[in-house]
Amino acid sequence: MPYKGIAPALSDLLAGQVEMAFETMVGTLPYVQTGKLRALALAGPERNPLLPDVPTTVESGLSPRYRRPTGAAWWRPPAPPSPVIERLNRTINDILRTPALGAALEKLNARPQIGSPDDFAAFMTAERRKWTGIVAAAGITAD
C-alpha cells in the first residue's frame, strides 16, 4: 500500500494495520531500538554498526542489484540562474562539513555526500536506469 510519507506508514505499521514496510533507518531506528519494530534487512552495501545483527538485503538472498541508498536531497524549481545554484551548493556543502552536523549524522550512521548538482544529476540518472530495469524485469505496473 503506498503512503504519503513515513509518518502514516509507521502509524499503520506500529498499529498492526500492515505487516511490513520499507522505510529509512533514520525514521525507524528509535522503534527498532525500543523493540517496537523488528528490522528484517538493510538495503545498503554493508551491515550497519548501529544494527550489527541485521543482515543486508544481499545477505538475505536478494539480488546484489537490490541495494537502495537512502538520503535526502535539496530540490529546486527548474532552471534558476546558475550563480544561485552555485551559491546554494557551496553553502549546503559548507553546512554538511560542520562538526556539529557531522556528529548528529554519525549517531544515525548517516554520511553526507558532498558534491555538485552535476554529481547529483548523474546519481539520479543511474538510479532511474537501475530501478526502471528492475521494475521491468519484475513485470511491475502502475495500477
N, CA, C and O atoms as a MOPAC input file, in Angstrom:
PM7 MOZYME 1SCF
protein

 N      0.84400 1    -1.16900 1     0.00000 1
 C      0.00000 1     0.00000 1     0.00000 1
 C      0.89200 1     1.23600 1     0.00000 1
 O      1.75800 1     1.35500 1     0.86700 1
 N      0.71100 1     2.15700 1    -0.94000 1
 C      1.51800 1     3.37300 1    -0.94500 1
 C      1.08000 1     4.34200 1     0.15200 1
 O     -0.09700 1     4.41900 1     0.50300 1
 N      2.04100 1     5.06900 1     0.67600 1
 C      1.76600 1     6.06200 1     1.71900 1
 C      2.30700 1     7.40700 1     1.28000 1
 O      3.18600 1     7.48500 1     0.42100 1
 N      1.78100 1     8.46000 1     1.87100 1
 C      2.22200 1     9.81100 1     1.54900 1
 C      3.34400 1    10.27000 1     2.47000 1
 O      3.53800 1    11.47100 1     2.65900 1
 N      4.06800 1     9.34700 1     3.03100 1
 C      5.17600 1     9.70000 1     3.89500 1
 C      5.40400 1     8.64600 1     4.95100 1
 O      4.62000 1     7.70800 1     5.10000 1
 N      6.49300 1     8.81400 1     5.68400 1
 C      6.86600 1     7.81800 1     6.68700 1
 C      5.91300 1     7.84100 1     7.88600 1
 O      5.66600 1     6.79500 1     8.48600 1
 N      5.36900 1     9.01600 1     8.24800 1
 C      4.51100 1     9.08800 1     9.44100 1
 C      3.27100 1     8.20100 1     9.32300 1
 O      3.01600 1     7.41000 1    10.23100 1
 N      2.49000 1     8.29800 1     8.24800 1
 C      1.32800 1     7.40300 1     8.17300 1
 C      1.72300 1     5.93700 1     8.00100 1
 O      1.01700 1     5.05200 1     8.48500 1
 N      2.82600 1     5.66800 1     7.32800 1
 C      3.27600 1     4.28200 1     7.17800 1
 C      3.66500 1     3.70200 1     8.53000 1
 O      3.27000 1     2.58500 1     8.86500 1
 N      4.43500 1     4.45000 1     9.30600 1
 C      4.83100 1     3.97000 1    10.63600 1
 C      3.63100 1     3.82600 1    11.55800 1
 O      3.56300 1     2.88900 1    12.35400 1
 N      2.69800 1     4.73900 1    11.45200 1
 C      1.49700 1     4.65600 1    12.28300 1
 C      0.76200 1     3.34300 1    12.02700 1
 O      0.38300 1     2.65100 1    12.97300 1
 N      0.55900 1     2.99500 1    10.75900 1
 C     -0.12000 1     1.74100 1    10.42900 1
 C      0.71800 1     0.52700 1    10.79800 1
 O      0.18000 1    -0.48800 1    11.23900 1
 N      2.02100 1     0.62200 1    10.62100 1
 C      2.90900 1    -0.49200 1    10.97000 1
 C      2.87900 1    -0.75200 1    12.47800 1
 O      2.72600 1    -1.89400 1    12.91000 1
 N      3.02300 1     0.28900 1    13.26100 1
 C      3.01500 1     0.14700 1    14.71600 1
 C      1.66200 1    -0.31500 1    15.24300 1
 O      1.59500 1    -0.98000 1    16.27700 1
 N      0.58300 1     0.03200 1    14.54000 1
 C     -0.75900 1    -0.36800 1    14.95600 1
 C     -1.12700 1    -1.76100 1    14.45100 1
 O     -2.19700 1    -2.27400 1    14.77600 1
 N     -0.24800 1    -2.37400 1    13.66000 1
 C     -0.52400 1    -3.70100 1    13.14600 1
 C     -1.45400 1    -3.71300 1    11.94100 1
 O     -1.97800 1    -4.76700 1    11.58200 1
 N     -1.66900 1    -2.56800 1    11.31200 1
 C     -2.52800 1    -2.48700 1    10.13600 1
 C     -1.83700 1    -3.02800 1     8.87800 1
 O     -2.49600 1    -3.49300 1     7.94800 1
 N     -0.50500 1    -2.95900 1     8.86400 1
 C      0.29600 1    -3.54800 1     7.78700 1
 C      1.36700 1    -4.41100 1     8.43100 1
 O      1.76900 1    -4.16700 1     9.56900 1
 N      1.82300 1    -5.41400 1     7.70900 1
 C      2.78600 1    -6.36200 1     8.26900 1
 C      4.23700 1    -5.95400 1     8.07900 1
 O      5.11600 1    -6.41100 1     8.80900 1
 N      4.48800 1    -5.09300 1     7.09700 1
 C      5.87500 1    -4.78300 1     6.78000 1
 C      5.93200 1    -3.45500 1     6.02800 1
 O      4.98500 1    -3.08200 1     5.33700 1
 N      7.04100 1    -2.75400 1     6.16800 1
 C      7.25700 1    -1.51300 1     5.42900 1
 C      8.73000 1    -1.40900 1     5.06300 1
 O      9.59000 1    -1.97200 1     5.74100 1
 N      9.00600 1    -0.70100 1     4.01200 1
 C     10.37200 1    -0.43300 1     3.57900 1
 C     10.61100 1     1.04100 1     3.80900 1
 O     10.18500 1     1.87300 1     3.00900 1
 N     11.28600 1     1.37200 1     4.89200 1
 C     11.46900 1     2.76300 1     5.29000 1
 C     12.92900 1     3.04300 1     5.62900 1
 O     13.75600 1     2.13300 1     5.69000 1
 N     13.22300 1     4.30900 1     5.84700 1
 C     14.58900 1     4.70700 1     6.17400 1
 C     14.93100 1     4.34900 1     7.61700 1
 O     14.06400 1     4.26700 1     8.48700 1
 N     16.20100 1     4.14500 1     7.83400 1
 C     16.66600 1     3.84300 1     9.17700 1
 C     16.50700 1     5.05200 1    10.09200 1
 O     16.25300 1     4.89800 1    11.28700 1
 N     16.65400 1     6.24100 1     9.54400 1
 C     16.50900 1     7.45100 1    10.34900 1
 C     15.13000 1     7.49400 1    10.99700 1
 O     15.00800 1     7.85900 1    12.16600 1
 N     14.09800 1     7.12900 1    10.25600 1
 C     12.74300 1     7.17500 1    10.79100 1
 C     12.37200 1     5.99500 1    11.66500 1
 O     11.51300 1     6.11900 1    12.53800 1
 N     13.00600 1     4.85000 1    11.44700 1
 C     12.59300 1     3.63600 1    12.15500 1
 C     13.52100 1     3.21800 1    13.29200 1
 O     13.11200 1     2.45600 1    14.16800 1
 N     14.74600 1     3.69600 1    13.29500 1
 C     15.72800 1     3.25200 1    14.28500 1
 C     15.23200 1     3.35100 1    15.73200 1
 O     15.42400 1     2.40300 1    16.49300 1
 N     14.60400 1     4.45400 1    16.14000 1
 C     14.15000 1     4.51200 1    17.54100 1
 C     13.17400 1     3.38300 1    17.89200 1
 O     13.19700 1     2.86700 1    19.00900 1
 N     12.32800 1     3.00600 1    16.94800 1
 C     11.35100 1     1.93500 1    17.19500 1
 C     12.02100 1     0.56500 1    17.22600 1
 O     11.59700 1    -0.32200 1    17.96600 1
 N     13.05700 1     0.39700 1    16.42800 1
 C     13.81300 1    -0.85700 1    16.44700 1
 C     14.57200 1    -0.97000 1    17.77100 1
 O     14.59900 1    -2.03200 1    18.39300 1
 N     15.18300 1     0.12900 1    18.19100 1
 C     15.97000 1     0.11100 1    19.42700 1
 C     15.10800 1    -0.13700 1    20.66400 1
 O     15.59400 1    -0.69100 1    21.65100 1
 N     13.84400 1     0.26200 1    20.62300 1
 C     12.96200 1     0.03800 1    21.77800 1
 C     12.17300 1    -1.26300 1    21.65900 1
 O     11.40300 1    -1.60500 1    22.55700 1
 N     12.35900 1    -1.98700 1    20.56000 1
 C     11.68100 1    -3.26400 1    20.39100 1
 C     10.27400 1    -3.17500 1    19.83100 1
 O      9.57400 1    -4.18500 1    19.76400 1
 N      9.84700 1    -1.98700 1    19.42900 1
 C      8.50500 1    -1.84400 1    18.86100 1
 C      8.44200 1    -2.30900 1    17.40900 1
 O      7.37500 1    -2.66400 1    16.90900 1
 N      9.58500 1    -2.30500 1    16.73800 1
 C      9.69100 1    -2.83000 1    15.37500 1
 C     10.89400 1    -3.75900 1    15.29900 1
 O     11.83000 1    -3.65100 1    16.09100 1
 N     10.85700 1    -4.65900 1    14.35000 1
 C     11.98600 1    -5.55800 1    14.11800 1
 C     12.53300 1    -5.30700 1    12.72000 1
 O     11.79300 1    -5.38600 1    11.73900 1
 N     13.81700 1    -5.00500 1    12.62400 1
 C     14.45900 1    -4.79300 1    11.33000 1
 C     14.72600 1    -6.14800 1    10.68500 1
 O     15.30800 1    -7.03400 1    11.31100 1
 N     14.30400 1    -6.30700 1     9.44700 1
 C     14.49000 1    -7.57000 1     8.73000 1
 C     15.74500 1    -7.56700 1     7.86900 1
 O     16.45900 1    -8.56900 1     7.80900 1
 N     16.01800 1    -6.45400 1     7.20500 1
 C     17.19200 1    -6.34800 1     6.33800 1
 C     17.44200 1    -4.87900 1     6.03500 1
 O     16.53500 1    -4.04800 1     6.09200 1
 N     18.68900 1    -4.58300 1     5.71300 1
 C     19.08500 1    -3.22700 1     5.33300 1
 C     19.49300 1    -3.24000 1     3.86900 1
 O     20.18300 1    -4.15700 1     3.42300 1
 N     19.07300 1    -2.23100 1     3.12200 1
 C     19.32900 1    -2.21100 1     1.68400 1
 C     20.65100 1    -1.55800 1     1.30900 1
 O     20.88700 1    -1.28400 1     0.13200 1
 N     21.50400 1    -1.30700 1     2.26600 1
 C     22.80600 1    -0.72900 1     1.97200 1
 C     23.81200 1    -1.78000 1     1.56800 1
 O     23.50800 1    -2.97200 1     1.58400 1
 N     25.00800 1    -1.35200 1     1.20400 1
 C     26.03100 1    -2.28700 1     0.74800 1
 C     26.67600 1    -3.10800 1     1.86100 1
 O     27.32900 1    -4.11700 1     1.59400 1
 N     26.49400 1    -2.67400 1     3.11300 1
 C     27.11100 1    -3.39200 1     4.23400 1
 C     26.23500 1    -3.27800 1     5.46800 1
 O     25.33700 1    -2.43800 1     5.53200 1
 N     26.50200 1    -4.12600 1     6.44100 1
 C     25.75100 1    -4.04800 1     7.70400 1
 C     26.01300 1    -2.70700 1     8.37200 1
 O     27.05300 1    -2.07800 1     8.17600 1
 N     25.04000 1    -2.29400 1     9.16000 1
 C     25.14100 1    -1.01700 1     9.84800 1
 C     25.62700 1    -1.24300 1    11.27000 1
 O     25.08500 1    -2.09500 1    11.97400 1
 N     26.63800 1    -0.49800 1    11.71000 1
 C     27.14500 1    -0.67900 1    13.07500 1
 C     26.10400 1    -0.45000 1    14.17000 1
 O     26.25000 1    -0.96700 1    15.27700 1
 N     25.05900 1     0.31800 1    13.87200 1
 C     24.01400 1     0.54000 1    14.86900 1
 C     23.07800 1    -0.66000 1    14.99500 1
 O     22.39100 1    -0.81700 1    16.00400 1
 N     23.05700 1    -1.50800 1    13.95700 1
 C     22.23200 1    -2.72800 1    13.96300 1
 C     23.07700 1    -3.88000 1    13.41900 1
 O     22.77600 1    -4.41400 1    12.35200 1
 N     24.12200 1    -4.26300 1    14.13600 1
 C     25.07800 1    -5.23400 1    13.58300 1
 C     24.50700 1    -6.61800 1    13.31100 1
 O     25.07400 1    -7.36500 1    12.51400 1
 N     23.40900 1    -6.97600 1    13.94500 1
 C     22.82000 1    -8.30400 1    13.73100 1
 C     21.79800 1    -8.33700 1    12.59000 1
 O     21.25500 1    -9.39600 1    12.27600 1
 N     21.54000 1    -7.20600 1    11.98400 1
 C     20.57500 1    -7.15100 1    10.88900 1
 C     21.33200 1    -7.32100 1     9.56600 1
 O     22.22300 1    -6.53000 1     9.25800 1
 N     20.97900 1    -8.34900 1     8.78600 1
 C     21.68500 1    -8.59000 1     7.52700 1
 C     21.32100 1    -7.56800 1     6.45300 1
 O     20.32300 1    -6.85600 1     6.56400 1
 N     22.14200 1    -7.51200 1     5.42700 1
 C     21.81200 1    -6.69900 1     4.26100 1
 C     20.81400 1    -7.46900 1     3.40200 1
 O     20.59800 1    -8.66300 1     3.60600 1
 N     20.21300 1    -6.78200 1     2.44700 1
 C     19.29200 1    -7.46700 1     1.54200 1
 C     20.02900 1    -8.53400 1     0.73900 1
 O     19.46600 1    -9.59000 1     0.45200 1
 N     21.26500 1    -8.27200 1     0.38000 1
 C     22.05700 1    -9.26700 1    -0.36900 1
 C     22.31000 1   -10.50100 1     0.49100 1
 O     22.17300 1   -11.62900 1     0.01600 1
 N     22.67700 1   -10.29100 1     1.75300 1
 C     22.88200 1   -11.41900 1     2.66800 1
 C     21.58500 1   -12.21000 1     2.87600 1
 O     21.62000 1   -13.40400 1     3.17500 1
 N     20.45100 1   -11.53600 1     2.71800 1
 C     19.15700 1   -12.19200 1     2.89500 1
 C     18.68500 1   -12.92900 1     1.64700 1
 O     17.61600 1   -13.53900 1     1.65000 1
 N     19.47700 1   -12.87200 1     0.58400 1
 C     19.15800 1   -13.63400 1    -0.62100 1
 C     18.60900 1   -12.84100 1    -1.78000 1
 O     18.28900 1   -13.42500 1    -2.81500 1
 N     18.48600 1   -11.53100 1    -1.65000 1
 C     18.02100 1   -10.72800 1    -2.77200 1
 C     19.17400 1   -10.44000 1    -3.72300 1
 O     20.34100 1   -10.57400 1    -3.35500 1
 N     18.85000 1   -10.05300 1    -4.91700 1
 C     19.85000 1    -9.74900 1    -5.94000 1
 C     20.80900 1    -8.66600 1    -5.45700 1
 O     20.39000 1    -7.74800 1    -4.75200 1
 N     22.07900 1    -8.75400 1    -5.82000 1
 C     23.02300 1    -7.67700 1    -5.47900 1
 C     22.61800 1    -6.33100 1    -6.07100 1
 O     23.06600 1    -5.28600 1    -5.60000 1
 N     21.77100 1    -6.35100 1    -7.10500 1
 C     21.28400 1    -5.09300 1    -7.67700 1
 C     20.26100 1    -4.43200 1    -6.76400 1
 O     19.97500 1    -3.24500 1    -6.91400 1
 N     19.70900 1    -5.18700 1    -5.82000 1
 C     18.68500 1    -4.65400 1    -4.92800 1
 C     19.33800 1    -3.98900 1    -3.73100 1
 O     19.29700 1    -4.49700 1    -2.61100 1
 N     19.93200 1    -2.86000 1    -3.99200 1
 C     20.50800 1    -2.02100 1    -2.94500 1
 C     19.92800 1    -0.64300 1    -3.14700 1
 O     19.83700 1    -0.15100 1    -4.27200 1
 N     19.54700 1    -0.03600 1    -2.07800 1
 C     18.90900 1     1.26000 1    -2.19000 1
 C     19.53900 1     2.22500 1    -1.20400 1
 O     19.30000 1     2.13700 1     0.00000 1
 N     20.34200 1     3.14400 1    -1.71200 1
 C     20.85900 1     4.15700 1    -0.78500 1
 C     19.71400 1     5.06300 1    -0.35500 1
 O     18.80800 1     5.35800 1    -1.13500 1
 N     19.76800 1     5.48700 1     0.86400 1
 C     18.73000 1     6.39100 1     1.34600 1
 C     19.33700 1     7.75200 1     1.57900 1
 O     20.55200 1     7.89400 1     1.71500 1
 N     18.50300 1     8.72100 1     1.62300 1
 C     19.02500 1    10.04000 1     1.88900 1
 C     18.01600 1    11.12000 1     1.58000 1
 O     16.84800 1    10.86700 1     1.28300 1
 N     18.51100 1    12.30700 1     1.66200 1
 C     17.70100 1    13.47600 1     1.38000 1
 C     18.47000 1    14.34100 1     0.40000 1
 O     19.69800 1    14.28300 1     0.33300 1
 N     17.76000 1    15.11800 1    -0.33500 1
 C     18.39800 1    15.99900 1    -1.30000 1
 C     17.69100 1    17.34100 1    -1.29200 1
 O     16.52400 1    17.44900 1    -0.91400 1
 N     18.40900 1    18.34200 1    -1.71000 1
 C     17.82300 1    19.66500 1    -1.87300 1
 C     17.27800 1    19.73300 1    -3.29200 1
 O     17.99000 1    19.41400 1    -4.24500 1
 N     16.03700 1    20.14000 1    -3.43900 1
 C     15.40700 1    20.24600 1    -4.74800 1
 C     15.10900 1    21.70500 1    -5.03000 1
 O     15.01100 1    22.51400 1    -4.10800 1
 N     14.96800 1    22.03600 1    -6.28500 1
 C     14.72900 1    23.41400 1    -6.67300 1
 C     13.77500 1    23.46600 1    -7.85700 1
 O     13.60100 1    22.46900 1    -8.55800 1
 N     13.15900 1    24.61600 1    -8.08600 1
 C     12.37400 1    24.78500 1    -9.30600 1
 C     13.30900 1    24.71400 1   -10.52200 1
 O     14.51400 1    24.92700 1   -10.38600 1
 N     12.78000 1    24.42600 1   -11.66900 1
 C     13.63400 1    24.30800 1   -12.85500 1
 C     14.35000 1    25.60900 1   -13.21000 1
 O     13.79300 1    26.70300 1   -13.11200 1
 N     15.58300 1    25.45000 1   -13.61800 1
 C     16.40000 1    26.49300 1   -14.25200 1
 C     16.51600 1    27.84300 1   -13.56300 1
 O     16.30900 1    28.87000 1   -14.21000 1
 N     16.84200 1    27.88200 1   -12.26400 1
 C     17.17300 1    29.19700 1   -11.69900 1
 C     18.55100 1    29.61900 1   -12.21800 1
 O     19.28200 1    28.80500 1   -12.78300 1
 N     18.89000 1    30.85400 1   -12.03000 1
 C     20.19600 1    31.31600 1   -12.52600 1
 C     21.34700 1    30.50700 1   -11.91600 1
 O     21.31200 1    30.16100 1   -10.73500 1
 N     22.33600 1    30.21700 1   -12.70600 1
 C     23.47200 1    29.40700 1   -12.27600 1
 C     24.18800 1    29.94400 1   -11.03700 1
 O     24.55500 1    29.14400 1   -10.17700 1
 N     24.40700 1    31.26000 1   -10.89800 1
 C     25.07100 1    31.74500 1    -9.67500 1
 C     24.30400 1    31.39400 1    -8.40300 1
 O     24.91100 1    31.16500 1    -7.35800 1
 N     22.98300 1    31.35000 1    -8.48400 1
 C     22.17700 1    30.98900 1    -7.31800 1
 C     22.45000 1    29.53400 1    -6.93700 1
 O     22.64900 1    29.22400 1    -5.76300 1
 N     22.45900 1    28.65700 1    -7.91800 1
 C     22.72200 1    27.23600 1    -7.67100 1
 C     24.12200 1    27.05000 1    -7.11400 1
 O     24.31200 1    26.29700 1    -6.15900 1
 N     25.09400 1    27.71800 1    -7.69100 1
 C     26.47200 1    27.60300 1    -7.19900 1
 C     26.57800 1    28.05400 1    -5.74800 1
 O     27.25500 1    27.40800 1    -4.94800 1
 N     25.92300 1    29.14400 1    -5.40300 1
 C     25.97500 1    29.64700 1    -4.02800 1
 C     25.26500 1    28.68500 1    -3.06800 1
 O     25.78700 1    28.38500 1    -1.99500 1
 N     24.08000 1    28.20300 1    -3.45100 1
 C     23.36400 1    27.24300 1    -2.60600 1
 C     24.18800 1    25.97600 1    -2.40300 1
 O     24.29600 1    25.47300 1    -1.28500 1
 N     24.76400 1    25.46600 1    -3.47900 1
 C     25.56300 1    24.24800 1    -3.38400 1
 C     26.76200 1    24.45100 1    -2.45800 1
 O     27.05300 1    23.59400 1    -1.62400 1
 N     27.44100 1    25.55500 1    -2.59900 1
 C     28.59900 1    25.85300 1    -1.74400 1
 C     28.16200 1    25.97300 1    -0.28000 1
 O     28.82500 1    25.43800 1     0.60900 1
 N     27.05600 1    26.66700 1    -0.02800 1
 C     26.56100 1    26.85400 1     1.34000 1
 C     26.14200 1    25.52500 1     1.96000 1
 O     26.48300 1    25.23400 1     3.10700 1
 N     25.40300 1    24.72000 1     1.19900 1
 C     24.96100 1    23.42200 1     1.71200 1
 C     26.15600 1    22.52100 1     1.99500 1
 O     26.19700 1    21.85500 1     3.02900 1
 N     27.12300 1    22.49200 1     1.09400 1
 C     28.31700 1    21.68400 1     1.32900 1
 C     29.07800 1    22.15800 1     2.56200 1
 O     29.59800 1    21.33900 1     3.32000 1
 N     29.14700 1    23.47600 1     2.77000 1
 C     29.80500 1    24.00200 1     3.97300 1
 C     29.07200 1    23.54800 1     5.23700 1
 O     29.70700 1    23.17900 1     6.22500 1
 N     27.74800 1    23.57400 1     5.20800 1
 C     26.96000 1    23.13000 1     6.36200 1
 C     27.19200 1    21.64400 1     6.61900 1
 O     27.33400 1    21.22300 1     7.76700 1
 N     27.23000 1    20.84900 1     5.54700 1
 C     27.44800 1    19.40700 1     5.70300 1
 C     28.81800 1    19.08800 1     6.30600 1
 O     29.00900 1    18.01800 1     6.88600 1
 N     29.75500 1    20.00300 1     6.17100 1
 C     31.10400 1    19.78900 1     6.72700 1
 C     31.23200 1    20.21400 1     8.19100 1
 O     32.28100 1    19.98200 1     8.79200 1
 N     30.20700 1    20.82700 1     8.78600 1
 C     30.32800 1    21.31200 1    10.16400 1
 C     30.40200 1    20.15000 1    11.14700 1
 O     29.68900 1    19.15900 1    10.98600 1
 N     31.25400 1    20.25900 1    12.15900 1
 C     31.38900 1    19.17900 1    13.13400 1
 C     30.07600 1    18.84600 1    13.85800 1
 O     29.80300 1    17.67500 1    14.12200 1
 N     29.26300 1    19.85700 1    14.18000 1
 C     28.01900 1    19.59100 1    14.90000 1
 C     27.07200 1    18.73300 1    14.07000 1
 O     26.50000 1    17.77100 1    14.58200 1
 N     26.90500 1    19.06700 1    12.80900 1
 C     26.03200 1    18.26200 1    11.95500 1
 C     26.64800 1    16.88500 1    11.73200 1
 O     25.93600 1    15.88100 1    11.71500 1
 N     27.96800 1    16.83300 1    11.56100 1
 C     28.63200 1    15.54100 1    11.39200 1
 C     28.39100 1    14.62200 1    12.57800 1
 O     28.13000 1    13.43300 1    12.40000 1
 N     28.47700 1    15.16600 1    13.78800 1
 C     28.25100 1    14.35700 1    14.99800 1
 C     26.80300 1    13.87500 1    15.06800 1
 O     26.54900 1    12.72800 1    15.43500 1
 N     25.85700 1    14.74300 1    14.71900 1
 C     24.44100 1    14.35400 1    14.74900 1
 C     24.16200 1    13.26700 1    13.71300 1
 O     23.43900 1    12.31200 1    13.99600 1
 N     24.72200 1    13.40500 1    12.53300 1
 C     24.50500 1    12.40900 1    11.48400 1
 C     25.18100 1    11.08000 1    11.82400 1
 O     24.66200 1    10.01200 1    11.50100 1
 N     26.32600 1    11.15500 1    12.46900 1
 C     27.04500 1     9.92700 1    12.84300 1
 C     26.21900 1     9.06400 1    13.79100 1
 O     26.28600 1     7.83700 1    13.72600 1
 N     25.44600 1     9.69100 1    14.66600 1
 C     24.59100 1     8.93500 1    15.58200 1
 C     23.55000 1     8.10500 1    14.83000 1
 O     23.05000 1     7.10700 1    15.35000 1
 N     23.23100 1     8.51900 1    13.61500 1
 C     22.26100 1     7.80300 1    12.78500 1
 C     22.96500 1     6.96100 1    11.71200 1
 O     22.31600 1     6.36700 1    10.85100 1
 N     24.28900 1     6.92100 1    11.77900 1
 C     25.10900 1     6.24200 1    10.77800 1
 C     24.82900 1     6.79900 1     9.38300 1
 O     24.84500 1     6.07000 1     8.39100 1
 N     24.57500 1     8.09300 1     9.33000 1
 C     24.34300 1     8.77300 1     8.05700 1
 C     25.63700 1     9.45900 1     7.62500 1
 O     26.38400 1     9.99300 1     8.44400 1
 N     25.87400 1     9.43000 1     6.33600 1
 C     27.09200 1    10.02600 1     5.80100 1
 C     26.72600 1    11.05600 1     4.73400 1
 O     26.14700 1    10.70500 1     3.70600 1
 N     27.05800 1    12.31300 1     4.97000 1
 C     26.73100 1    13.31400 1     3.95500 1
 C     27.54500 1    13.09300 1     2.68300 1
 O     28.72100 1    12.73500 1     2.73600 1
 N     26.90500 1    13.31100 1     1.55500 1
 C     27.56900 1    13.22600 1     0.26400 1
 C     27.75200 1    14.64100 1    -0.24800 1
 O     26.79700 1    15.29300 1    -0.67100 1
 N     28.98000 1    15.10300 1    -0.20600 1
 C     29.27500 1    16.46100 1    -0.63900 1
 C     29.60600 1    16.40100 1    -2.12300 1
 O     30.42700 1    15.59300 1    -2.55700 1
 N     28.96100 1    17.25900 1    -2.88800 1
 C     29.20500 1    17.24600 1    -4.32200 1
 C     28.51900 1    18.39700 1    -5.01400 1
 O     28.08600 1    19.36300 1    -4.38600 1
 N     28.43200 1    18.27300 1    -6.31300 1
 C     27.86600 1    19.32200 1    -7.15500 1
 C     26.49300 1    18.90600 1    -7.67100 1
 O     26.11500 1    17.73900 1    -7.56800 1
 N     25.75100 1    19.85400 1    -8.22200 1
 C     24.48800 1    19.48800 1    -8.86200 1
 C     24.68800 1    18.45800 1    -9.98300 1
 O     23.84000 1    17.58700 1   -10.17900 1
 N     25.78000 1    18.55100 1   -10.70100 1
 C     26.06100 1    17.57100 1   -11.75500 1
 C     26.29100 1    16.17900 1   -11.16500 1
 O     25.86100 1    15.18200 1   -11.74500 1
 N     26.96200 1    16.10700 1   -10.02500 1
 C     27.16500 1    14.81500 1    -9.34900 1
 C     25.81500 1    14.19100 1    -8.99800 1
 O     25.59500 1    12.99800 1    -9.20600 1
 N     24.92000 1    15.01400 1    -8.46500 1
 C     23.61200 1    14.50900 1    -8.06700 1
 C     22.79000 1    14.09500 1    -9.28700 1
 O     22.10000 1    13.07600 1    -9.25100 1
 N     22.85900 1    14.87100 1   -10.35800 1
 C     22.13000 1    14.52600 1   -11.58500 1
 C     22.61300 1    13.18000 1   -12.12800 1
 O     21.80500 1    12.36700 1   -12.57500 1
 N     23.91400 1    12.94500 1   -12.09200 1
 C     24.46300 1    11.66800 1   -12.56300 1
 C     23.97700 1    10.52100 1   -11.68000 1
 O     23.62600 1     9.45500 1   -12.18700 1
 N     23.95500 1    10.73200 1   -10.37100 1
 C     23.46000 1     9.71400 1    -9.44400 1
 C     21.99200 1     9.39800 1    -9.73200 1
 O     21.61100 1     8.23000 1    -9.80900 1
 N     21.17200 1    10.43300 1    -9.89100 1
 C     19.74700 1    10.22600 1   -10.15200 1
 C     19.51900 1     9.50900 1   -11.48000 1
 O     18.63300 1     8.66000 1   -11.57900 1
 N     20.29900 1     9.83700 1   -12.48700 1
 C     20.18200 1     9.16300 1   -13.79000 1
 C     20.50300 1     7.68400 1   -13.64500 1
 O     19.79200 1     6.83900 1   -14.18700 1
 N     21.56300 1     7.36700 1   -12.92000 1
 C     21.94500 1     5.96200 1   -12.70900 1
 C     20.88400 1     5.22300 1   -11.89900 1
 O     20.55900 1     4.07900 1   -12.21700 1
 N     20.34100 1     5.84900 1   -10.86400 1
 C     19.29200 1     5.21900 1   -10.05800 1
 C     18.03300 1     4.97800 1   -10.88300 1
 O     17.42400 1     3.91200 1   -10.79300 1
 N     17.64500 1     5.96000 1   -11.68100 1
 C     16.45800 1     5.80600 1   -12.52700 1
 C     16.64700 1     4.64700 1   -13.50800 1
 O     15.73900 1     3.84000 1   -13.70600 1
 N     17.81000 1     4.57300 1   -14.10900 1
 C     18.10200 1     3.49100 1   -15.05400 1
 C     18.04600 1     2.13400 1   -14.34500 1
 O     17.45300 1     1.18400 1   -14.85600 1
 N     18.66500 1     2.05500 1   -13.16900 1
 C     18.68300 1     0.79000 1   -12.42600 1
 C     17.27100 1     0.35200 1   -12.05100 1
 O     16.89300 1    -0.79100 1   -12.30900 1
 N     16.48600 1     1.24400 1   -11.44600 1
 C     15.16600 1     0.87300 1   -10.96000 1
 C     14.17500 1     0.65900 1   -12.10000 1
 O     13.24900 1    -0.13900 1   -11.95800 1
 N     14.34500 1     1.34400 1   -13.21500 1
 C     13.49400 1     1.08800 1   -14.38000 1
 C     13.70300 1    -0.34100 1   -14.85600 1
 O     12.74100 1    -1.03300 1   -15.19000 1
 N     14.95300 1    -0.78600 1   -14.89000 1
 C     15.24700 1    -2.16400 1   -15.28400 1
 C     14.68900 1    -3.18300 1   -14.30900 1
 O     14.15700 1    -4.21000 1   -14.72800 1
 N     14.80100 1    -2.91800 1   -13.02600 1
 C     14.29100 1    -3.84100 1   -12.01200 1
 C     12.77100 1    -3.94400 1   -12.10000 1
 O     12.21400 1    -5.04000 1   -12.04000 1
 N     12.10700 1    -2.80800 1   -12.24000 1
 C     10.64300 1    -2.81400 1   -12.34800 1
 C     10.20200 1    -3.54800 1   -13.60000 1
 O      9.25500 1    -4.33300 1   -13.54800 1
 N     10.86700 1    -3.31400 1   -14.72500 1
 C     10.51000 1    -4.00400 1   -15.97000 1
 C     10.74300 1    -5.50500 1   -15.85700 1
 O      9.90700 1    -6.30000 1   -16.28400 1
 N     11.88100 1    -5.89300 1   -15.28100 1
 C     12.20000 1    -7.31700 1   -15.14700 1
 C     11.19800 1    -8.04800 1   -14.23100 1
 O     10.89800 1    -9.22600 1   -14.42500 1
 N     10.69900 1    -7.32000 1   -13.24100 1
 C      9.73300 1    -7.92600 1   -12.31400 1
 C      8.29900 1    -7.86100 1   -12.84800 1
 O      7.39100 1    -8.44500 1   -12.25600 1
 N      8.09300 1    -7.15900 1   -13.95500 1
 C      6.76000 1    -7.04600 1   -14.51500 1
 C      5.81500 1    -6.18600 1   -13.69400 1
 O      4.60000 1    -6.37700 1   -13.73100 1
 N      6.37500 1    -5.24000 1   -12.95400 1
 C      5.56300 1    -4.36800 1   -12.10000 1
 C      4.93200 1    -3.27600 1   -12.96200 1
 O      5.59600 1    -2.65500 1   -13.79200 1
 N      3.63500 1    -3.05500 1   -12.74600 1
 C      2.93000 1    -1.98700 1   -13.45700 1
 C      2.19000 1    -1.10800 1   -12.46100 1
 O      1.86200 1    -1.54400 1   -11.35700 1
 N      1.93500 1     0.11500 1   -12.85100 1
 C      1.16500 1     1.03100 1   -12.00200 1
 C     -0.31400 1     0.73200 1   -12.16900 1
 O     -0.80100 1     0.58100 1   -13.28900 1
 N     -1.01700 1     0.64700 1   -11.06700 1
 C     -2.46800 1     0.40100 1   -11.13800 1
 C     -3.23600 1     1.69200 1   -11.02400 1
 O     -4.46700 1     1.68400 1   -11.06200 1

